[in-house]
Amino acid sequence: MVQYLIRRLLLAAFTLLMILLVSYVLLRLAPGDPTRSSMFGSDSAGAAVDSSKGTPTPNRAMREKLNLDKPILTGFALWLRDVTLRGDFGASASVDPGRPVTTVILERLPVTVTLNFWAVALTYLIAIPLGVFTAIRAGSWFDQITAFGLFVLYSLPVMWVGLMLQAMLCEGGHWELFPLKGLVPAHADELSTWHLQWEIIRHYTLPVFCLAYGGLAGLSRYARNGMLEVIHSDYIRTARAKGLSEHTVIWTHAFRNALITLITLFSGLLPSLVAGSILVEYIFNIPGMGSLSLLALSSRDYPLQMALFAFAGALTLAGVLIADLLYLAADPRIKLTR
């Protein structure tokens, strides 16, 4: 086990290095850079020296600080050196100028983590029982109606759903049931504890739904198909012949063997939810990692973008490793290769 983990961690580190290298190269090759942002005034990156004082202009100083005056591979090597030796991802160039990007990310990370936690919980708590229930009643009217509804739900784009929910259910819409934006009610300090909790639930409902409905529709179908593969197996018929209850047969014998597919999907669920947070947080004006990624991209904030790429890449690789370890718990026939 220890040797396997060490080998996988080394492979993950090399993979993350390649992800960051490709990301940095693409950022440098893309047109524009932070020094050409409107916050620096006019597009004067080419002006090297202030003629009145003989000192470097702010744009040139910023280019030197971000290593944009050096070749691409040299700039990446210098950035990687600071990250590995000092844990320094640099300071934000345009989104929050001068502040360490790790501080900027940590300020917004709890918001996205909370949103995604409830989205994942909602997805699994509804999708798995629904998938198992439709597999047991495969071919019934309930299975057909559920399949149609889930396929329709899966095909709806997040942007359209979010905007329609705002137009129909939020303040200023047809039914003003939910707040239009944000996660915290205005004047929260003036509300009682129970009133505050209720308002927070109202603020979270629509963003969590927008994050969860696509994964819920897909996961429930995978759960159904996985159960169908094992529910008619010989060992299931043997378990029933032994007089075991249907609940024990389904949830103890059949469901455990259907977990492999669900575990595989889990490895990509977390990164996909973080990516989906970009649209959801933008629509509902939520100050989380998604909106931060959009700001970093639009303003060409290289240090912040690279830190976000590192976070997303590490999260993806961690999800794959966790899934591999969960395979062992779900199926004892799976062995670690040496």
N, C-alpha and C positions, 0 to 999 in steps of 0.2 A: 504493500500500500504506500509506504513512504517513498520508495523508488518511483512508483507510478506518479505520485503527486509531484515529485521533484521534476521528473521528465515533462509532465504536462505543464508545469509552471514555466519551465525553460522554453518550451514550445510557444506558450502564450506570450511570454516576453518578446520572443523573436517576431511573432505575428503582430503584436502591438507596435513594435519598432517599424515594421514594414508599412503598417497602416498610417503611422505618423509621418513617415518619410513621403509616402505618396500624397498625403494630405498637404504637407508643407510645399511640395513641388507644385501641386495644382494651385495652391493659394498664390504662390509667387508668379506662376505663369498667367494667372487671370489678370485682366486689365484693372488698373487702379490699385491704390494702396492707402494706408491710413493717412499718410502725409498729404494726400490729395483730397481729403475729406473737407467739407465746407467749414468745419470747426477751426481749420487752420487758415481760413481766409481764402484767398484766390489760389488758383492752381499754379503755385510758384515753386514746385519742388525742384525745378531746374536751377533756381537762383541759389548759388552756392554761398555767397558771402554778402553780408550787409555792407554796402559801399560806404556808408557814413562811419562805421565803427570797425570795419574789417573783421567782423566776427561771423561765425556760421549762422545762417538763418535758422529759425525754429524748425523749418521743414527738413533742412539738411541734418540738424541735430537729431531729429526724430528718426530719420532714415539710418543714421549711424547707430542709434540706440537699438533699433529693431534689426540691425544687420542687413538692411535692404541694400546697402552700398557694396555688399560682398556677393560672391557667387552663391547660387542656391544651395549647393551641398555644404559649402562652408557655413552659411547662415544656419542651416539645419544642425550641423555639428555643434556650433556654439550654443544654440538653443537646447540641444539635448544634453550638453555638458552641464549647463546651469540646472536643468531639471534633475539629472541623476546625481550630481555631486552636492547640490545645495537645496534641492526640492523647490527651486524657484521657477515658476512658470512665467514670470515676467509681470509687468504692470499693464493695465488696460491702456490702449492707445487712444481710443475715441469714445467708447461707450461710457466709461467712468474714468477719465484720464488720471493717470498717476497711481491709482489704487491697485494693489496686487489682485490678479485675476482669481486667485484661490479665495480671497475674501469676498469678491463679487459673486462667485459661484456659490459659496457656502451660505450666503445671505438668501439666495433664491432656491437652493436645493430643498429645504424642508417643504416648501410649497408643492413642488413637483412630486416629491416622495409621498406626501400625504395624498395627493390626488391619485397617483398611480397605485398606492396601497389599496384604497377603496375601490378603484377600478378593477384591480386584479381579484380582490376578494369577491366583488359582485360577479365578475365573470365566472370564476370557478364555482361559487356557491349556487349559481343558477344553471350554468351550462352543463356541468357534470350530471346532476340529478335529472335534468331534462333529457340529456343524451341517453342515459341509461333507461329512463322511462319509455322513450320512444323506441329504443331497441327492443325492449320486452314486448311492446305492442306494435312491432313492425308490420306495416301494411294496413293498419287500422285507420279510421277517419282522423283520429287525433294525430297520428304520425304524418299523414299527408298534409293536414292543415298546418302543423308545426313546421314541416319542411318548407312549405311555400312561404310562410311568414318569415322564417329565418333566412331564406335565400333573398327575399326582398330586403330584409334588414341589412344583410351583408353587402348588398349592392349599393346602398345609399352612401354617397360621399360625406365625410365628416363636415366639410365646410358648409354644404347645403343643409345638412341636418341642424347644425348649430345655428345658422341664420334663420331657418324656419322656426326653430324653438324660440329664438329671441322674438321673432315677429308674432308668434302666436301666444306664448306663455309668459313673456317677461313684461316688465314695466314699459308702458307705452304701446303694448300689443293688444290683441283681442281679449285675452284673459291675463290679468296681471297677477299671476300666481308666484312668480319667482323674480329675484333681482336681475337686473340687466347685465351687471358686470361685477367683478371682484369676488373675493372669498370672505371678506369681513364686513359686517354691516357698519354703516356710518353711525357715529356716536355710540360705539359699542360700550363705552364706559358707563353710559347712562342706563343700560339695560340690565334687568335682573338676570340671574344665572340661567334660569329655565328659558327665558325669552331670548337670551343670547345664544343658547344652544340651538333653539329652534331656528333662529335666523341663520346660523352657520349651516345647518342642514339644508335650508332653502338655497343658500349660496352654492353649496357643493353639488346639489342634485343634478342639475343640467350638465355641468362640466364632466362629472363622473360618468353620467350616462353616455355622453358623446365619446368618451375614451373607451367605454366598455362594450358598447353594443356590437361593434364589428367583431371583436374577439369572442364575445358571447355566442354570436351566430356561428362562427367558424368552429369554435371549440366544441360546441354541442353536437355538431355533425360528426366531427372526428370521434367524439366519445361514443356516439351511436354506432358508427361503422366499426370501431374497435370492439365494442360489445358484441356486435353481430358476428364477428369473426370467431369468437370463443363461446358464444352462448349455445351453439349447437354442437359443440365438441363432445367427444366420448366421455371425458371425465366429468362434464357437466351432467350428462345423462346418468352417469354412475352415482354422482352426488345426490341427484333426485331419487334414484332407485334405493339409496340407503335410507331414505326417509327424512333427509335434512329439510328444514324449512326453506321456502322460496327466498326469503330475505338472506339467509346464510349462503345459499347457492349463488345468488346474484352478487352480493357485496363482498363475500369472503373468497369465493372461488373464481367467479368469472371476472369481476371488476379488477382484481389484482393483475390478471394477465392482460387486461386492456389498458393498463396504466402506461405501457411503454410508449404508445403513440402520444399520450397526453404529456408525458415527461419530455419527449422530443420537442413538442410545441412550446413547452415552458422555456426552453433555452433561448428562444427568439422572442418571447412575449415581452420581457422587460425592455429590451432596446426598442421594440416597435412601439410600445406605449410612450416611451420618452420622445421618440420621433413624432408620434401623434400629438404630443403635448404642444408642439409648436403651433398647430392650427387652433387647437382648443383654447390655449392660453391667449392667443391673439384675438380670437373671436370674443371671449369673455373678459378681456383686459385683465388677465391674471399675471402678477409679477413672478413668474417661475422660470425654470430652466428653458422652457420652450420659447418664451418671448425673449429671453436673453440670447438664445442662439440666433433668433431672427435679427436682433439688434446688432450682434457681432458680425453677422454675414453682410448686412446692408451697409455697415460702416467700415468694413474691411479691418476689423480689429484683430490683427494676426495673433497676438499673444492670447487673447480670449478665445479665439476660434481654435487654436491648437490645444488649449486646455480642455475645451469642450470635446474635441475629437478624442483626446486621450481618455476622458471620462466615458464617452460612449463606447469606445473600443474596449476599454477594460470591463465595462458592464456586459458587453456582448460575450467576451471570452469567459467571464465569470459565470454567465448563464450556461454556457456550453459545459464548463467543468462541473457545475452543480448538477446538471442533467445527467452527466456520466456517472456521478456518484449515486444519484437517485436510482439509476438503473439497477445497481447492486441491491438496494433495499427492496425494489419492486420485484425483481426476478433473481432468485439465488442461483439460477443456471448460468447467469452472466458472470464471467471471471475477468479480472484485470489482466491485460496482456503485459508481459514483461519485455 
